[in-house]
Amino acid sequence: MTSQATINGTVALVTGGSRGIGAATAVRLAREGADVALTYVRDKEAACDVVDRIRALGRRALALRADAADAEEAAGAVERAAEGLGRLDVLVNNAGVGLLGPLDSLTLADVDRVLAVNVRGVFLASQAAAARMERGGRIITIGTCMTQRVPGPGGTLYATGKSALVGLTKALARELGERGITANIVHPGPIDTDMNPAGGPYAGGQAAMTAVGRFGTVEEVASAVAYLAGVEAGYVTGAEFSVDGGHAA
């Protein structure tokens, strides 16, 4: 969807970039010509592996330990990325927690954790990034198909947090539009990752909920993010992009 010239020479931060969609996005942006910082919480080795893949493409890369549940770390990762790579042009809010369970099983600690990571952390990172970005900046958030269709019980808390990001994205688009900074959200459907493998015990039911009858790949999500990060998407803001195989159709 992109050519190297559309992203070449930019600096991006991908939160939660050590695995899954985040890792694929970090590598895709680097392949398109961006220098990339990524955050991780526990798996330093996996984060360093992604850094090595980016550097093998001839781009600069940083791995930053930062927990999005910690307010200071969520915003601080943006500052560290910008300082380490000299600027910040693209923020990909990918870090999140996927806590599913019956409504009556959810504790206050569950609510606080999910909203801290999936909402507050995204808000604070976006706020910090907007303060750093110049005209042409991009804020791209990873949402979920469950903001558009919740196919069964157990997703109340997760859908609540991710749905808040739709409002945040649209408000950011209005607030930052005059500065030439765009804000968009990508809604993945069932995606083949370590956390939710296409061969897992619940995969058949998830695939059946899509129009195409299969899981998506992390590269397919990364492709949409790369498009939104480029100059070709300069007139796209406040938009929701579904990469869900027709889950919401």
PyMOL commands that set and color helices and strands:
alter all, ss='L'
color gray80, all
select helices_A, chain A and resi 4-6+20-31+44-56+71-85+103-105+108-132+145-147+156-179+203-208+218-229+231-233
alter helices_A, ss='H'
color red, helices_A
select strands_A, chain A and resi 11-14+35-40+61-65+90-93+138-142+182-188+240-243
alter strands_A, ss='S'
color yellow, strands_A
deselect
rebuild
show_as cartoon
